[in-house]
Amino acid sequence: MDMLNQPTDPARVDAVRRTGLLDSAAEEPFDRLTQLAAKLVRAPVSFISLVDASRDFYKSCYGFGEPLASAREMEGLTFCHYAIASEGPLVIPDTRADPVYRAVPTVESLGIAAYLGIPLTTSEGHTIGSFCVVDFEPREWRSEDVELLSELAASTMREIELRNATRIAREAVRAREQVLAIVAHDLRSPLNAVFMSASFLLDLLPEDPARQTEREQLRIIRRSTQRMNRLIQDLLDVARMEAGHLPVDPQVVEAPRLAEEAMQVLQPLASASSVQLTREVPDGLPAVLADQERLLQVFTNLGSNAIRFAGEGGRVSIGAAVVDGEVRFRVSDTGPGIEPEHLSHLFTPFWRAQQSEREGAGLGLAIAKGIVEAHAGRIWVESQIGHGSTFSFTLPVAGS
């Protein structure tokens, strides 16, 4: 391979720039690695070089004099160009002994007499630079030196790729949040217009048996827009959860009051489904720290699932008790139970059992988990085929 053409390879240069490290400030994780390399190999200079199209940028350097120590970059042909073109460690005991290496400008400008460089190669196969040590006297590099520097180069690449993956993930989350926010706004406006128009027409239509078909169609339109609005809100909540900032405003709330309000919210759905809804909350429960509206959302998500799976003639109960210094709430049903292999997936966003024909986008349990964890609580499920399921979650006692 032509050593002088390698630095300008577009795919390789793009990989260098995608690291986000060019022209970045010195950082302790990389500085520790170059200092350790110099100490272990007993070399006066060590550096991590990222080779751009027209220069070497030193993400970290140890032992350079000024002005190179502050500038942290060098233009023109360097030993790093040969390192990134090599198929393995570039080991040069005496730079002046080979006419090719003798012509590298840093032999005279910096007095480099010996060089050892390990290519820094990404998981995609692009060599973005090298981890190097140099000496100002010729020396025979030991196999231990090569092995040690190779390990440090591998650590450097792990750090670079972890940072890159983290940056990409954060950018993806931000982009998704922005798209969801725009979509939510653009969808809600026409949905609200449809809902208001359907409500207006429903008010205009007379309560005439001959017009019941039209009235029922308008009611279907209203219910559909309400479901769409709930789905939009669920998508926004999931995006906030995954970004790590689902907003909650915990206040001191009486635990029995939470359970009672959950009963009031769920009772119409239970009655419409011919499901018996009961409450099992003892007197004297302590107050909890909770965002009341968010916790009602948890009860609604858990309770509506329980009612749906309990089915006609089934039973659902809401309970609470003090366990290990926390208040533990539960929602139990007499439904068919959950397959054991599905239990670990239930709180994953968008997950649904393949054979399930139930409605929903698979967000309710994920949102419930995010809300509970935002309160420093825990949520889990216990289920047995043929004996129903119990979803439990904890909340901290107020003042604990």
Residue pairs with C-beta under 8 A, 6 or more apart in sequence:
1 85
3 81
3 82
3 85
4 77
4 81
6 12
6 81
6 84
6 85
7 13
7 51
7 52
7 53
7 54
7 81
7 84
8 53
11 126
12 84
12 126
12 127
12 128
13 52
13 53
15 122
15 124
15 126
15 128
16 22
16 50
16 51
16 52
16 126
16 128
16 129
17 52
18 164
19 50
19 128
19 160
19 163
19 164
20 163
20 164
20 167
21 50
21 57
21 59
21 160
22 50
22 52
22 57
23 57
24 59
26 59
26 60
26 72
27 59
27 60
29 159
30 48
30 59
30 60
30 156
30 159
31 60
31 62
33 48
33 60
33 131
33 152
33 155
33 156
34 46
34 47
34 48
34 60
34 61
34 62
35 46
35 62
36 152
37 43
37 46
37 62
37 131
37 133
37 148
37 149
37 152
38 44
38 45
38 46
38 62
38 63
38 133
40 148
41 116
41 133
41 145
41 148
41 149
43 63
43 116
43 133
43 134
43 135
44 63
44 134
44 135
44 136
45 61
45 62
45 63
45 64
45 133
45 134
45 135
46 61
46 62
46 63
46 131
46 132
46 133
46 134
47 58
47 60
47 61
47 62
47 64
47 131
47 132
48 58
48 59
48 60
48 61
48 120
48 129
48 130
48 131
48 132
48 156
49 56
49 57
49 58
49 59
49 78
49 80
49 129
49 130
49 131
49 132
50 56
50 57
50 58
50 59
50 120
50 128
50 129
51 57
51 80
51 81
51 84
51 128
51 129
51 130
54 75
55 73
55 74
55 75
56 73
56 74
56 75
56 78
56 80
56 129
57 72
57 73
58 64
58 72
58 73
58 74
59 72
59 129
61 68
61 69
61 72
68 74
68 110
74 106
76 105
77 103
77 104
77 105
78 104
78 105
78 106
79 90
79 92
79 95
79 101
79 104
79 106
79 112
79 115
79 117
79 132
79 134
80 117
80 129
80 130
80 132
82 90
82 101
82 104
82 117
83 90
83 117
83 118
83 119
83 130
83 132
84 119
84 127
84 128
84 129
84 130
85 127
86 117
86 119
88 119
89 116
89 117
89 118
89 119
89 146
89 149
89 150
90 115
90 116
90 117
90 118
90 119
90 130
91 116
91 141
91 146
92 98
92 101
92 114
92 115
92 116
93 114
93 138
93 139
93 140
93 141
94 113
94 114
94 138
95 101
95 102
95 104
95 107
95 112
95 113
95 114
95 115
95 138
96 102
96 107
96 113
96 138
97 138
101 107
101 115
104 112
106 112
107 113
110 134
111 136
112 134
112 135
112 136
113 134
113 135
113 136
113 137
113 138
113 139
114 134
114 135
114 137
114 138
114 139
114 141
115 132
115 133
115 134
116 132
116 133
116 134
116 141
116 145
116 146
116 149
117 130
117 131
117 132
117 133
118 130
118 131
118 132
118 146
118 149
118 150
118 152
118 153
119 127
119 129
119 130
119 153
120 127
120 128
120 129
120 130
120 131
120 153
120 156
120 157
120 160
121 127
121 128
121 157
122 128
122 157
122 160
122 161
123 161
128 160
130 153
131 149
131 152
131 153
131 156
133 145
133 149
173 239
173 242
173 243
174 243
176 239
177 239
177 240
177 243
180 235
180 236
180 239
181 236
183 232
184 232
184 233
184 235
184 236
187 228
187 232
188 229
188 232
191 225
191 228
191 229
191 232
192 225
192 229
194 221
194 225
195 221
195 222
195 225
195 226
198 218
198 219
198 221
198 222
198 225
199 218
199 222
201 218
202 215
202 218
202 219
202 222
205 211
205 214
205 215
205 218
231 361
231 363
234 361
234 363
234 364
234 367
235 363
237 246
237 363
237 367
237 370
238 349
238 363
238 366
238 367
238 370
240 246
240 247
240 370
241 366
241 367
241 370
242 349
246 370
246 371
246 374
248 291
248 294
248 371
248 374
248 375
249 291
250 289
250 290
250 291
250 375
251 289
251 290
251 291
251 292
252 287
252 288
252 289
252 398
253 287
253 288
253 289
253 290
253 292
253 295
253 398
254 285
254 287
255 281
255 285
255 286
255 287
255 288
255 320
255 327
255 329
255 395
256 281
256 283
256 285
256 320
258 288
258 290
258 292
258 295
258 296
258 299
258 320
258 329
259 279
259 281
259 318
259 319
259 320
259 329
260 279
260 281
261 292
261 296
261 299
262 296
262 299
262 300
262 303
262 318
263 277
263 279
263 318
265 296
265 299
265 300
265 303
266 277
266 299
266 300
266 303
266 304
266 307
266 316
266 318
267 277
269 303
269 304
269 307
270 276
270 277
270 307
270 316
273 307
273 308
273 310
273 311
273 312
274 312
274 313
275 307
275 310
275 311
275 312
275 313
275 314
275 315
275 316
276 314
276 315
276 316
277 307
277 315
277 316
277 317
277 318
278 315
278 316
278 317
278 318
279 317
279 318
279 319
280 317
280 318
280 319
280 320
281 318
281 319
281 320
282 320
282 321
285 320
285 321
285 322
285 327
286 322
286 327
286 397
286 398
287 397
287 398
287 399
288 327
288 395
288 396
288 397
288 398
289 375
289 395
289 396
289 397
289 398
290 375
290 395
291 371
291 375
294 371
294 374
294 375
295 371
295 375
295 395
297 367
297 368
297 371
298 368
298 371
298 372
298 393
299 318
299 329
299 331
301 364
301 365
301 367
301 368
302 331
302 364
302 365
302 368
302 391
303 316
303 318
303 331
304 364
305 364
305 365
305 391
306 316
306 331
306 332
306 333
306 335
306 389
306 391
307 314
307 316
307 333
308 358
309 333
309 335
309 336
309 358
309 389
310 316
310 333
310 334
310 335
310 388
311 335
314 333
314 334
314 335
315 333
315 334
316 331
316 332
316 333
316 334
317 330
317 331
317 332
318 329
318 330
318 331
319 329
319 330
319 331
319 332
320 327
320 328
320 329
320 330
321 327
321 328
322 328
322 397
323 394
325 397
325 400
326 377
326 394
326 395
326 396
326 397
327 394
327 395
327 397
328 392
328 393
328 394
329 392
329 393
329 394
329 395
330 390
330 391
330 392
330 393
331 390
331 391
332 388
332 389
332 390
332 391
333 388
333 389
333 390
334 387
334 388
335 388
335 389
336 385
336 386
336 388
337 383
337 384
337 385
337 386
337 387
337 388
337 389
338 346
338 381
338 383
338 385
338 389
339 353
339 385
340 385
342 353
343 381
343 383
345 351
346 365
346 381
347 365
347 366
347 368
347 369
347 379
348 362
348 366
349 362
349 363
349 366
350 361
350 362
350 363
350 366
351 362
351 366
352 358
352 360
352 362
368 379
368 391
368 393
369 379
372 378
372 379
372 393
372 394
372 395
373 379
375 395
375 396
376 396
377 393
377 394
377 395
377 396
378 393
378 394
379 391
379 392
379 393
379 394
380 391
380 392
380 393
381 389
381 390
381 391
381 392
382 389
382 390
382 392
383 389
383 390
